Amino acid sequence: MGCRIKTSCRVKSVSSFGGAGYRVLKNDGSEETYDSVILGIHAPNALKVLGAEATHDELKILGACQYVQRDIYLHRDQNLMPRNSSAWSAWNFLGTTSRVFSVTYWLNHIQKIESVRPFLVTLNPPCVPDHVLRKWSTSLPVLSVAAAKAYLQLDQI
């Protein structure tokens, strides 16, 4: 018996198919059935795809995995790095008394880029950096005790 694998498919929903597999409804309206389905998407998106068919365990485990939308900047603004350049590291944390924090990655160090000018990537900057080369947004996982426990249970669903 062969194995059929589909990748890069835009899926609208996944539902049980009479206990004998799963019905996958794609965004283009076509349907296919499979013995097993692996969703390579963030947990909140998986819950949307599963919809009312989500089991108690799926709701509990996937619901504990939250994501937040963040702006990310590739830039050359050294003001987001330690003032003393000898204190620069691959990851540079900037915190405040509030719960808001920022992380700047020093790409020259991480990727062995030989350049006099720094290439920096900052997540959640306190202000828009100077000398921005590129900006994009992505969703990042919210690190929590509940999420850490949920990640350990993913193989149960």
C-alpha positions in Angstrom: 0.0 0.0 0.0 1.4 3.4 -1.0 1.7 6.6 0.8 0.2 9.9 -0.5 1.6 13.1 0.9 0.4 16.6 0.0 2.4 19.7 1.0 1.8 23.4 0.6 -2.0 23.0 0.5 -4.2 25.8 1.7 -6.7 24.0 3.9 -10.1 25.4 5.0 -11.1 22.6 7.4 -10.3 19.1 8.6 -13.1 16.8 9.8 -13.5 13.1 10.9 -14.7 10.8 8.1 -16.8 8.3 9.9 -14.0 7.0 12.0 -12.1 5.8 8.9 -9.9 8.9 8.3 -10.2 12.6 7.7 -11.9 14.8 5.1 -9.7 17.7 4.1 -11.6 20.7 2.6 -9.2 22.9 0.7 -9.6 26.6 0.1 -10.3 26.0 -3.6 -13.4 24.0 -2.6 -12.0 20.6 -3.4 -12.1 17.7 -0.9 -9.7 14.8 -0.3 -9.7 12.0 2.3 -6.7 10.7 4.2 -5.9 8.1 6.9 -3.9 10.7 8.9 -3.4 14.4 8.7 -0.4 16.5 10.0 -1.0 20.2 10.2 2.2 22.3 9.9 0.7 25.5 11.2 0.6 27.5 14.4 -1.7 26.1 17.1 -4.4 28.9 17.0 -4.6 28.3 13.2 -4.9 24.5 13.7 -7.9 25.1 16.0 -9.5 27.2 13.3 -9.0 24.5 10.8 -10.4 21.8 13.2 -13.3 24.1 14.1 -16.2 22.3 16.0 -14.5 19.0 15.3 -11.7 19.8 17.7 -11.5 17.3 20.6 -11.3 18.2 24.3 -7.6 17.4 24.3 -6.9 19.3 21.1 -8.7 22.4 22.5 -6.7 22.1 25.8 -3.3 21.5 24.3 -3.5 23.7 21.2 -5.3 26.4 23.2 -2.4 26.7 25.6 -0.1 27.7 22.7 -0.6 31.4 22.1 1.1 33.6 19.5 1.6 37.4 19.3 2.2 39.5 16.2 5.5 41.4 16.3 7.4 43.8 14.0 10.9 42.8 13.1 13.6 45.1 11.8 16.8 44.5 9.9 18.8 47.6 10.6 22.2 49.2 11.5 21.1 51.3 14.6 23.7 50.7 17.3 21.6 52.5 19.8 19.7 49.2 20.4 23.0 47.6 21.4 25.1 47.9 24.6 27.0 51.2 24.7 30.2 49.4 25.2 30.8 47.4 22.0 32.9 44.8 23.8 29.7 43.8 25.6 27.9 43.0 22.4 26.8 39.4 22.1 24.8 37.3 19.6 21.6 38.1 21.5 21.2 41.4 23.3 18.3 41.9 25.7 16.8 45.4 26.4 14.3 45.4 29.2 12.4 47.9 31.2 10.5 47.9 34.5 7.4 47.0 32.5 6.9 43.6 31.1 7.9 44.8 27.6 11.3 43.7 26.3 13.3 43.9 23.1 15.9 41.5 21.7 18.5 42.5 19.1 20.5 39.8 17.2 23.9 40.8 16.0 24.0 39.0 12.7 27.7 39.8 12.0 28.5 37.6 15.0 25.9 34.9 14.4 26.5 34.4 10.7 30.2 35.4 10.5 29.5 38.4 8.3 32.7 40.4 7.8 31.6 44.0 7.7 32.7 47.1 9.6 29.1 48.1 9.9 26.7 46.0 11.9 23.8 44.1 10.6 21.2 43.9 13.4 17.8 42.3 13.7 15.5 43.6 16.5 12.2 42.1 17.7 9.8 44.4 19.5 12.0 47.5 19.6 11.1 50.3 22.0 11.2 52.7 19.0 11.6 52.3 15.2 15.4 51.9 14.7 17.4 54.2 12.5 19.0 52.9 9.3 16.3 50.3 8.6 17.1 48.0 5.8 14.0 45.9 5.9 10.9 45.5 8.1 8.5 42.6 8.4 5.9 41.2 10.8 5.5 37.6 12.0 3.7 35.8 14.8 5.9 34.5 17.6 5.0 32.0 20.4 4.2 33.4 23.8 6.5 31.6 26.2 4.6 30.4 29.3 4.4 27.5 31.7 1.1 26.4 30.1 2.7 26.5 26.6 5.7 24.5 27.8 3.5 21.8 29.3 1.3 21.8 26.1 4.4 21.3 23.8 5.2 18.1 25.8 1.7 16.8 25.1 1.5 17.4 21.4 2.2 13.7 20.6 -1.1 12.9 22.3 -3.2 14.6 19.7 
